[in-house]
Structure formats: C-alpha cells, structure tokens
Amino acid sequence: MSEIAGELARVKGAFAQPTLTLLHQRQAAVVITIFRAAFGRSNKPIPTARLHSQVEEYLAEIRLAGESEVPSGSGRDVCQRWMRGQWLVRSLDERGDEVYALTSHAQQALELVKNLARDRATLSEHRIATILGTVRRFNSEANPDRGARVTLLNDEIARLQLERDRLVDGADMVSATEDYMAEGFTELLSLISALPSDFARVEERFATIRGEILGAFRAEEQAAGQVIDDYLARADALMTATHEGRAFEGAFALLRDDALVTQLREDLTALLDHPLSDGILGDVDRAELRGTVRLVRDGLDRVLAQRSRVTATLKEYIVSHDAARDRELEQTLRQVESELMTWMAETGPRATHDVSLLPSRVSIDHLRERFHDPADDVLPDRIAAADPADAPGLSLAELMAQGGPQLGSLRQRLDDALRDLLPAGSLGELFDSLEPSLRRPVEIFGLLLLAANRQLAPDDALEAFAAVRPDGSERTFAVPRTPLPDPDLTPGLDREETRA
C-alpha cells in the first residue's frame, strides 16, 4: 500500500468515528445546540422522561425560529436515533432510574465547536512562551543526563531568584497585555473543556469491560478466577497504559491533595479578579473557570461509580455462584439471554417477537397452591390486664350456682332415699323430688357418679330428668333409668355398706 493510500485509510477511519459523523450531518448545528442546552458543560445525567420532554420543547422553539433542518419525530424517537449514532448512552443511576448521558464522541464534538466559536489568534507571544516553557519543563523532567538536568534546574532557580530580587527591590512590575491574557484564558478554557470527554472515555471503557465480564461469565469458557484476574489486569492497564487512564489517576491524586486543590482555587480566583478579565471573559466563561474543581469531582464520581458497578458484578457472581447446582436450566437461560442481546442489537426499537408464555408441555405434576404468608408468623396481640374495678360483682350463692355438682348434698339425699320406708323407684324420681337448687343440669352427672360408686347398674330404658337452670328456665334430659334398691326386699343388704 502506498503512503497516500495508507493516509486515505486513516482519514476514512477518522471520518467513520461518531464524533465526525455527528458534525458531518446536515442537522449537526441543531443537535449540538440541544446537547449544549440540555447537558451543559458538566454532562450530568438526565432522566429519560425529562430529556424526551426537553428535546420536544427545544425542537419546537427551533422550528419557530425558522430553522428547516430539524430532526423529526417525538423526543423519544429522536433520542433513540441519537443512541444508535453513539452520541447518547442510557444507563441506570444509583437509585435504579434510567438516565441519559453524552458519550465521549458527543463531548468531543461539543468541545470542537466550542473552540471554533471562540476568537483565537493563530500566533501570539503567550503561545510561543507556553511552548517554550512546556518544552523546557518537559526536558528538565525527562532528560536522562544527570548533569544536564541539574544545569536546567540551576538556570530555572537563578531566573526565578533574579525576578524575585528585582520585585523586592521595588522595580516596576511588567503588566500582562490584554492579548496575552486573552490567549491565556483561551488555552485554559480549552484544557478545562477537554476534561469531561476524557472522563467519559474512561467511564465508557469500564462499561465495556463490565459487558465483557458478563459475557465471559455467561459463556463459562473460563474459570471464575481467571475472569477476575483478567479484569484486574485490564483495569490496571486502563489506568496506566492509556492517556485517559493516566489523566484520571492524575486528577484523583490532585483531589486527594488538599494543598493542591486549595492552590488551584486560589490561582483561579486571582485570574478571575485580574483587572483585564472583565473585558475578556463572559459570564459563561467565568462560570466554567469557577466550577473547574467541581467539574473534576463530578467526572471522578462517575468513573468511580462505573468501576464500582464492575466490582459489584464480580461480587454478585462470586457470592451467588454454586458450582454443585444442576447446570441445565442455568445454561439454557444464559443462552436465551445471549440470543436476546444479539437480537436486540440487530433489530429496531419497535421490533416484536411472539414468545409463548408457558411451554406446550409442563413436566410438573403438582404446583403449590398455598404460598407463605408473612402474616401467618405474626404473634397475636398481647392480652392487656383487665382493670379489677371493671369486674362485675358476684355473691357466693351466684358463684356456687355456676359451679359443679354438690356431691355432699346429693350423697346425703341419696342415702336418705335408700333408708326411707318408701324409697324412690329410680334415680330420676329422686332427682324430681329434690329442691330446685339441687336440680341443676350438672347435678345429674353428680347423681350418676354416686350411683356408679355404689355399683347401681342402669336399665336399657330411658327416663326424664326435669332440670332447672340457675336463671329459672327448665330443661328435660333423657337419661338411662337407674333403679334404686329397696333395703327391705333385698336380702343381705347392709345399711352401713349402703351408706358408704
């Protein structure tokens, strides 16, 4: 391949990047405007429903302004097209809500447009001085010759010492010109505006690693330990072998040093308070410079959150994975999930596919009909102690009327009946002859007990016992008839034995 052909291939590859595809389309101005208005410079995630509404409102206002090249469709449809163009990404925030964020490609496009929109001189004293200073500092830190490095440091120390002594002696201060300040602010804003896209690239790289880890776990072609080792190696390489990773580590080290953060804030405040800054910087540029530290913190938080999601994925797999379980259903579900992801990547957002809710044949003989109800395990309410003052007043006679059989009185009446000259013929006749207080229903059981103790056998016939309840109501019970013996007609019956 010739040199020009290779260069053409590299240029075509650059034009195929989502950054240039965004800027190359006819509606690029409208899309970039909406991105800048919705996300601002910090690229904070926006809830999906809110961004859909904002996009519809912005498009309506742009149409009223007379612009003809405007995306068509609802806000949701437009955002879906931007996602397919890799300018928007949709994910879940820490609360589990769906949010949109700009990709690193979209942020690069915004940065390029912002730089082109600024008034910038092609050549200036500040730029030449910046180049010379950068080269000098770079050489002093990277020169392998010890003597040369010491010489460079001595020269820098001598220059700074001379400038310090001149100012201490009361020499005139050389004020920076307006062009010098304008060029310095322009380069500073350019460096700061590049930070969000750098952080976004690191964040997207961690998201890619998370997807690859999930794919490796589903495929089960490697042991879990090997997958974890690969992740740790790749995460370390991402932080040390890439420009974005090194920038992230540098920013992280900066924020951990309170002295450097304080120095950065003081330097920015001094530059913003410069007498010439009012005529150079607008309100937007001032806000951008003043929020530099917050911008870096927000970018670090998003990268760390994405890295935490990768770590959580590893932890969840390690904790929930059981090597002894039956793999048949698990492998089937993973294959279904893998095929579903492939199908979603190759189809549109409105594509449908009919899937039966249940298989045609179920191999389960019985399904549980009653499931666990947490209410079944709830303890009953504790019984509250009643107030003794609320108890009804009862007399001893009323309490005894509600008690059991009066065996003492019944035994005495039964003995008297057996010694009587004209004894009752049966236990029922004796019961009917008693006073109402001894004819309660419970007294029937007392008489039957006493008769059983005296071995008085009942007949097959039934007889009526007319009982009287304590409230005066009557109730008749049918009880097996128990005849009472006549001591005068029964030979050998000892009265004292009967009395016992």
C-alpha positions as CSV (number, residue, x, y, z in Angstrom):
1,M,0.0,0.0,0.0
2,S,1.4,3.4,-1.0
3,E,1.8,6.2,1.5
4,I,-1.1,8.2,0.2
5,A,-3.4,5.1,0.2
6,G,-2.5,4.4,3.8
7,E,-3.2,8.1,4.8
8,L,-6.5,7.8,3.0
9,A,-7.4,4.7,5.0
10,R,-6.5,6.5,8.3
11,V,-8.6,9.6,7.3
12,K,-11.6,7.4,6.4
13,G,-11.3,5.7,9.7
14,A,-11.4,9.1,11.4
15,F,-14.4,10.1,9.5
16,A,-16.2,6.9,10.5
17,Q,-15.9,7.9,14.2
18,P,-19.2,9.0,15.8
19,T,-17.6,12.4,16.5
20,L,-17.2,13.3,12.8
21,T,-20.5,11.6,11.8
22,L,-22.2,13.9,14.2
23,L,-20.5,17.0,12.8
24,H,-20.9,15.9,9.2
25,Q,-24.7,15.6,9.1
26,R,-27.0,18.4,7.9
27,Q,-28.7,18.7,11.3
28,A,-25.4,18.9,13.2
29,A,-25.9,22.5,14.3
30,V,-29.4,21.7,15.8
31,V,-28.1,18.5,17.6
32,I,-25.1,20.3,19.1
33,T,-27.3,23.2,20.3
34,I,-29.7,20.8,22.0
35,F,-26.8,18.9,23.6
36,R,-25.3,22.1,24.9
37,A,-28.6,23.4,26.2
38,A,-29.7,20.2,27.9
39,F,-26.4,18.8,29.4
40,G,-24.3,22.0,29.8
41,R,-20.6,21.6,30.4
42,S,-20.8,19.1,33.2
43,N,-22.7,16.4,31.3
44,K,-24.8,15.5,34.3
45,P,-27.1,12.5,33.6
46,I,-30.7,13.5,32.8
47,P,-33.8,11.2,33.5
48,T,-35.1,9.7,30.3
49,A,-38.6,11.2,30.5
50,R,-37.3,14.7,31.3
51,L,-34.9,14.6,28.3
52,H,-37.7,13.5,26.0
53,S,-39.7,16.5,27.0
54,Q,-36.8,18.9,26.8
55,V,-35.9,17.7,23.3
56,E,-39.5,18.2,22.1
57,E,-39.6,21.7,23.6
58,Y,-36.2,22.7,22.0
59,L,-37.2,21.4,18.6
60,A,-40.5,23.3,18.7
61,E,-38.6,26.5,19.6
62,I,-36.0,26.0,16.9
63,R,-38.8,25.4,14.3
64,L,-40.4,28.7,15.4
65,A,-37.1,30.4,14.9
66,G,-37.2,29.5,11.2
67,E,-34.8,26.6,11.1
68,S,-35.7,24.0,8.4
69,E,-33.1,21.2,9.1
70,V,-34.8,19.9,12.3
71,P,-35.0,16.2,13.4
72,S,-38.5,14.7,13.0
73,G,-40.4,12.6,15.4
74,S,-41.1,12.7,19.1
75,G,-38.5,13.3,21.8
76,R,-38.2,9.6,22.5
77,D,-37.7,8.7,18.8
78,V,-35.0,11.4,18.4
79,C,-33.2,10.2,21.5
80,Q,-33.3,6.6,20.2
81,R,-31.7,7.7,16.9
82,W,-29.0,9.6,18.8
83,M,-28.3,6.4,20.8
84,R,-27.9,4.4,17.7
85,G,-25.5,7.1,16.5
86,Q,-23.4,6.6,19.7
87,W,-23.9,10.2,20.8
88,L,-26.2,9.3,23.8
89,V,-26.0,6.4,26.2
90,R,-28.7,5.2,28.5
91,S,-27.9,3.6,31.9
92,L,-29.2,3.3,35.4
93,D,-28.2,5.7,38.2
94,E,-27.5,4.8,41.8
95,R,-31.3,4.7,42.6
96,G,-32.1,2.4,39.7
97,D,-33.7,5.1,37.4
98,E,-33.0,5.3,33.7
99,V,-30.9,8.3,32.7
100,Y,-29.3,9.7,29.5
101,A,-25.7,10.9,29.3
102,L,-23.5,12.2,26.5
103,T,-20.9,9.8,25.1
104,S,-17.2,10.8,24.8
105,H,-17.8,11.2,21.0
106,A,-20.6,13.8,21.5
107,Q,-18.5,15.7,24.1
108,Q,-15.5,15.8,21.7
109,A,-17.8,17.3,19.1
110,L,-19.1,19.9,21.6
111,E,-15.5,20.7,22.6
112,L,-14.5,21.2,18.9
113,V,-17.5,23.5,18.2
114,K,-16.8,25.5,21.4
115,N,-13.1,26.0,20.4
116,L,-14.1,27.1,16.9
117,A,-16.7,29.6,18.4
118,R,-14.0,31.4,20.4
119,D,-12.0,34.2,19.0
120,R,-8.5,32.8,18.9
121,A,-5.3,34.2,17.4
122,T,-3.2,31.9,15.3
123,L,0.1,33.2,16.7
124,S,0.9,35.2,19.8
125,E,3.5,35.8,22.4
126,H,1.7,33.8,25.0
127,R,1.5,30.8,22.8
128,I,5.2,30.9,22.0
129,A,6.1,31.4,25.7
130,T,3.8,28.5,26.6
131,I,5.5,26.2,24.1
132,L,9.0,27.3,25.3
133,G,8.0,26.8,28.9
134,T,6.5,23.4,28.3
135,V,9.4,22.1,26.3
136,R,11.8,23.4,29.0
137,R,9.9,21.8,31.8
138,F,9.5,18.6,29.9
139,N,13.2,18.4,29.2
140,S,14.1,19.1,32.8
141,E,11.9,16.2,34.0
142,A,12.8,13.7,31.3
143,N,16.4,14.4,30.4
144,P,18.4,11.2,31.1
145,D,21.7,13.1,31.7
146,R,22.1,14.0,35.4
147,G,24.4,16.9,34.8
148,A,22.1,18.4,32.1
149,R,19.1,18.1,34.4
150,V,21.0,19.8,37.3
151,T,22.1,22.6,34.9
152,L,18.5,23.2,33.8
153,L,17.3,23.3,37.4
154,N,20.1,25.8,38.3
155,D,19.2,28.0,35.4
156,E,15.5,28.0,36.4
157,I,16.4,28.7,40.1
158,A,18.7,31.6,39.0
159,R,16.0,33.1,36.8
160,L,13.3,32.9,39.5
161,Q,15.7,34.3,42.1
162,L,16.6,37.2,39.8
163,E,12.9,38.0,39.3
164,R,12.2,37.8,43.0
165,D,15.1,40.1,43.9
166,R,14.0,42.6,41.2
167,L,10.5,42.8,42.7
168,V,11.7,43.0,46.2
169,D,14.0,45.9,45.3
170,G,10.9,47.9,44.1
171,A,11.4,47.5,40.3
172,D,8.5,48.2,38.1
173,M,6.1,45.2,37.5
174,V,5.6,44.2,33.9
175,S,1.9,44.0,33.4
176,A,0.4,41.4,31.1
177,T,-1.1,42.8,28.0
178,E,-4.7,42.2,27.0
179,D,-3.7,39.9,24.1
180,Y,-1.5,37.9,26.5
181,M,-4.4,37.5,28.9
182,A,-6.9,36.6,26.2
183,E,-4.7,33.9,24.8
184,G,-4.0,32.5,28.2
185,F,-7.7,32.3,29.1
186,T,-8.5,30.7,25.7
187,E,-5.9,28.0,26.3
188,L,-7.0,27.5,29.8
189,L,-10.7,27.1,28.8
190,S,-9.7,24.7,26.1
191,L,-7.8,22.5,28.5
192,I,-10.7,22.5,31.0
193,S,-13.4,21.8,28.3
194,A,-11.5,18.7,27.4
195,L,-11.9,17.1,30.8
196,P,-15.5,15.9,30.5
197,S,-14.7,13.9,27.3
198,D,-11.6,12.4,28.9
199,F,-13.6,11.2,32.0
200,A,-16.4,9.9,29.7
201,R,-13.9,7.8,27.7
202,V,-12.7,6.2,31.0
203,E,-16.2,5.6,32.1
204,E,-17.2,4.1,28.8
205,R,-14.2,1.8,28.9
206,F,-15.2,0.5,32.3
207,A,-18.7,-0.1,30.9
208,T,-17.2,-2.1,28.0
209,I,-15.2,-4.1,30.5
210,R,-18.3,-4.8,32.5
211,G,-20.1,-6.1,29.5
212,E,-17.2,-8.3,28.5
213,I,-17.0,-9.7,32.0
214,L,-20.7,-10.6,32.0
215,G,-20.2,-12.3,28.6
216,A,-17.3,-14.3,29.9
217,F,-19.4,-15.4,32.9
218,R,-22.3,-16.4,30.7
219,A,-20.1,-18.4,28.3
220,E,-18.3,-20.2,31.2
221,E,-15.4,-20.9,28.9
222,Q,-13.0,-19.7,31.6
223,A,-12.8,-20.3,35.3
224,A,-14.2,-17.5,37.5
225,G,-10.8,-16.9,39.0
226,Q,-9.3,-16.4,35.5
227,V,-12.0,-13.9,34.6
228,I,-11.3,-11.9,37.8
229,D,-7.6,-12.0,37.1
230,D,-8.2,-10.7,33.6
231,Y,-10.4,-7.9,34.9
232,L,-7.8,-6.8,37.4
233,A,-5.0,-6.8,34.8
234,R,-7.2,-4.8,32.3
235,A,-8.3,-2.3,34.9
236,D,-4.7,-1.7,35.9
237,A,-3.7,-1.4,32.2
238,L,-6.5,1.1,31.7
239,M,-5.2,3.3,34.4
240,T,-1.6,3.2,33.5
241,A,-1.3,2.4,29.7
242,T,-3.9,4.9,28.3
243,H,-3.9,8.7,28.1
244,E,-7.4,8.8,29.7
245,G,-6.4,6.5,32.5
246,R,-3.3,8.4,33.4
247,A,-5.3,11.6,33.3
248,F,-7.9,10.1,35.7
249,E,-5.1,8.9,38.1
250,G,-3.6,12.4,38.0
251,A,-6.9,14.1,38.7
252,F,-7.6,11.6,41.5
253,A,-4.2,12.3,43.0
254,L,-4.9,16.1,42.7
255,L,-8.2,15.8,44.6
256,R,-6.6,13.8,47.4
257,D,-4.1,16.6,48.0
258,D,-5.9,19.3,49.8
259,A,-3.0,21.7,49.3
260,L,-3.1,21.4,45.6
261,V,-6.8,21.8,45.5
262,T,-6.6,25.0,47.6
263,Q,-3.8,26.3,45.4
264,L,-5.9,25.6,42.3
265,R,-8.8,27.5,43.7
266,E,-6.6,30.5,44.8
267,D,-5.0,30.7,41.4
268,L,-8.3,30.6,39.5
269,T,-9.7,33.3,41.9
270,A,-6.7,35.5,41.3
271,L,-7.0,35.2,37.5
272,L,-10.7,35.9,37.6
273,D,-10.1,39.0,39.8
274,H,-7.5,40.4,37.3
275,P,-8.4,43.9,36.0
276,L,-8.3,42.7,32.4
277,S,-10.5,39.7,32.9
278,D,-13.8,41.7,32.9
279,G,-13.3,42.7,29.3
280,I,-12.1,39.2,28.1
281,L,-14.4,36.7,29.9
282,G,-18.1,36.5,29.6
283,D,-20.4,35.1,32.3
284,V,-20.4,31.6,30.8
285,D,-16.6,31.5,30.7
286,R,-16.3,32.8,34.3
287,A,-18.7,30.1,35.5
288,E,-16.7,27.5,33.6
289,L,-13.5,28.5,35.2
290,R,-15.0,28.9,38.7
291,G,-16.5,25.4,38.5
292,T,-13.3,23.6,37.5
293,V,-12.8,21.7,40.7
294,R,-16.5,20.7,40.8
295,L,-16.2,19.5,37.2
296,V,-13.3,17.3,38.1
297,R,-15.0,15.9,41.1
298,D,-18.2,15.1,39.2
299,G,-16.1,13.3,36.5
300,L,-14.3,11.3,39.1
301,D,-17.5,10.3,40.8
302,R,-19.0,9.0,37.6
303,V,-15.9,7.0,36.8
304,L,-15.7,5.6,40.3
305,A,-19.4,4.7,40.2
306,Q,-18.9,2.8,36.9
307,R,-15.9,1.0,38.4
308,S,-18.0,0.1,41.4
309,R,-20.6,-1.4,39.1
310,V,-17.9,-3.7,37.6
311,T,-16.8,-4.7,41.1
312,A,-20.4,-5.3,42.2
313,T,-20.9,-7.6,39.1
314,L,-17.9,-9.6,40.2
315,K,-19.0,-9.8,43.8
316,E,-22.6,-10.8,42.9
317,Y,-21.3,-13.6,40.6
318,I,-18.9,-14.9,43.2
319,V,-21.4,-14.9,46.1
320,S,-24.4,-16.4,44.1
321,H,-22.5,-18.9,42.0
322,D,-22.9,-22.5,43.1
323,A,-20.7,-25.0,41.3
324,A,-22.7,-28.0,42.6
325,R,-26.1,-26.9,41.2
326,D,-27.7,-28.5,38.2
327,R,-26.4,-26.6,35.1
328,E,-29.1,-27.5,32.6
329,L,-31.6,-24.7,33.4
330,E,-28.8,-22.2,34.1
331,Q,-27.1,-22.7,30.7
332,T,-30.4,-22.6,28.9
333,L,-31.3,-19.2,30.4
334,R,-27.9,-17.8,29.6
335,Q,-28.2,-19.0,26.0
336,V,-31.6,-17.3,25.8
337,E,-30.2,-14.1,27.3
338,S,-27.2,-14.1,24.9
339,E,-29.5,-14.7,21.9
340,L,-31.8,-11.9,23.1
341,M,-29.0,-9.4,23.4
342,T,-27.9,-10.4,19.8
343,W,-31.4,-10.0,18.6
344,M,-31.9,-6.6,20.2
345,A,-28.6,-5.4,18.8
346,E,-29.7,-6.3,15.2
347,T,-33.3,-5.1,15.3
348,G,-35.0,-1.8,15.8
349,P,-36.7,-0.4,18.9
350,R,-40.2,-1.3,17.7
351,A,-39.4,-4.9,16.6
352,T,-41.5,-7.6,18.2
353,H,-41.3,-11.3,18.5
354,D,-44.0,-13.7,19.7
355,V,-42.9,-15.8,22.6
356,S,-45.3,-18.3,24.3
357,L,-45.8,-17.5,28.0
358,L,-45.5,-21.2,29.0
359,P,-44.1,-24.2,27.2
360,S,-46.6,-26.5,25.5
361,R,-46.0,-29.4,27.9
362,V,-45.3,-29.0,31.6
363,S,-43.5,-31.8,33.4
364,I,-44.6,-30.7,36.9
365,D,-47.2,-33.0,38.5
366,H,-48.3,-30.5,41.1
367,L,-47.9,-26.8,41.8
368,R,-48.1,-25.3,45.2
369,E,-51.5,-23.8,45.8
370,R,-50.7,-22.1,49.1
371,F,-47.6,-19.9,49.5
372,H,-46.0,-18.5,52.5
373,D,-47.9,-15.6,54.0
374,P,-45.8,-13.4,56.4
375,A,-49.0,-12.6,58.3
376,D,-49.1,-16.3,59.5
377,D,-45.9,-15.8,61.5
378,V,-47.1,-12.6,63.3
379,L,-47.6,-13.1,67.0
380,P,-51.0,-12.3,68.4
381,D,-51.6,-9.1,70.3
382,R,-50.5,-9.2,73.9
383,I,-53.5,-9.6,76.2
384,A,-54.0,-6.5,78.3
385,A,-54.6,-6.9,82.0
386,A,-58.2,-6.1,82.9
387,D,-59.0,-3.5,85.5
388,P,-60.3,-5.2,88.6
389,A,-62.7,-2.3,89.1
390,D,-64.5,-3.3,85.9
391,A,-65.3,-6.8,87.1
392,P,-69.0,-7.5,87.9
393,G,-69.9,-8.0,91.5
394,L,-71.0,-11.6,92.3
395,S,-72.2,-13.2,95.6
396,L,-71.1,-16.6,96.9
397,A,-74.5,-18.0,96.1
398,E,-74.3,-16.9,92.5
399,L,-70.8,-18.3,92.2
400,M,-71.9,-21.7,93.6
401,A,-74.9,-21.7,91.2
402,Q,-72.5,-21.7,88.3
403,G,-70.2,-24.4,89.8
404,G,-70.1,-28.2,89.6
405,P,-72.4,-30.7,91.3
406,Q,-72.9,-30.5,95.0
407,L,-71.7,-34.1,95.8
408,G,-72.1,-33.7,99.6
409,S,-75.7,-32.7,99.5
410,L,-76.5,-35.2,96.8
411,R,-74.9,-38.1,98.7
412,Q,-76.9,-37.2,101.8
413,R,-80.2,-37.2,99.8
414,L,-79.3,-40.5,98.1
415,D,-78.6,-42.1,101.5
416,D,-81.8,-40.8,102.9
417,A,-83.8,-42.1,99.9
418,L,-82.2,-45.6,100.3
419,R,-83.2,-45.6,104.1
420,D,-86.7,-44.3,103.5
421,L,-89.6,-46.5,104.2
422,L,-91.0,-45.7,100.8
423,P,-87.8,-45.2,98.7
424,A,-87.9,-43.7,95.2
425,G,-88.1,-46.3,92.5
426,S,-85.4,-44.8,90.3
427,L,-82.7,-42.1,90.2
428,G,-84.9,-39.9,88.1
429,E,-87.7,-40.0,90.6
430,L,-85.3,-39.0,93.3
431,F,-84.0,-36.1,91.2
432,D,-87.5,-34.8,90.5
433,S,-88.2,-34.8,94.3
434,L,-85.3,-32.5,95.1
435,E,-85.5,-28.7,95.6
436,P,-84.6,-26.5,92.6
437,S,-81.1,-25.7,93.9
438,L,-80.2,-29.4,93.6
439,R,-81.9,-29.9,90.2
440,R,-79.4,-28.1,88.0
441,P,-78.3,-29.9,84.9
442,V,-74.9,-30.5,86.3
443,E,-76.4,-32.3,89.4
444,I,-77.5,-35.1,87.0
445,F,-73.8,-36.0,86.5
446,G,-73.3,-35.9,90.3
447,L,-76.1,-38.4,90.9
448,L,-74.8,-40.7,88.1
449,L,-71.3,-40.6,89.6
450,L,-72.7,-41.6,93.1
451,A,-74.8,-44.4,91.6
452,A,-71.8,-45.8,89.8
453,N,-69.7,-45.7,93.0
454,R,-72.5,-47.9,94.7
455,Q,-72.5,-50.2,91.6
456,L,-76.1,-49.4,90.7
457,A,-76.5,-50.6,87.1
458,P,-78.7,-48.6,84.7
459,D,-81.5,-50.3,82.6
460,D,-82.0,-50.1,78.9
461,A,-84.9,-47.8,79.3
462,L,-84.7,-44.1,79.4
463,E,-86.3,-41.7,82.0
464,A,-86.7,-38.0,82.0
465,F,-84.8,-35.7,84.4
466,A,-86.5,-32.3,84.7
467,A,-83.6,-29.9,85.4
468,V,-83.9,-26.3,86.5
469,R,-81.1,-23.8,85.5
470,P,-79.9,-21.1,87.9
471,D,-81.8,-18.5,85.9
472,G,-85.1,-20.4,86.5
473,S,-85.5,-21.9,83.0
474,E,-86.2,-25.6,82.7
475,R,-84.7,-28.3,80.5
476,T,-85.6,-32.0,80.3
477,F,-82.8,-34.6,79.7
478,A,-83.3,-38.3,78.7
479,V,-81.0,-40.4,80.8
480,P,-80.7,-44.2,81.1
481,R,-83.0,-45.3,84.0
482,T,-81.1,-46.4,87.2
483,P,-83.4,-48.3,89.6
484,L,-82.9,-47.8,93.4
485,P,-82.9,-51.0,95.5
486,D,-85.4,-51.5,98.4
487,P,-83.5,-52.5,101.5
488,D,-86.4,-54.3,103.0
489,L,-86.8,-56.5,99.9
490,T,-83.1,-57.0,99.1
491,P,-81.6,-59.8,101.3
492,G,-78.2,-59.3,102.8
493,L,-78.1,-55.6,102.1
494,D,-76.2,-53.9,104.9
495,R,-77.3,-50.4,105.6
496,E,-73.9,-49.2,106.7
497,E,-72.4,-50.5,103.4
498,T,-75.1,-48.7,101.5
499,R,-74.4,-45.5,103.4
500,A,-70.7,-45.7,102.5
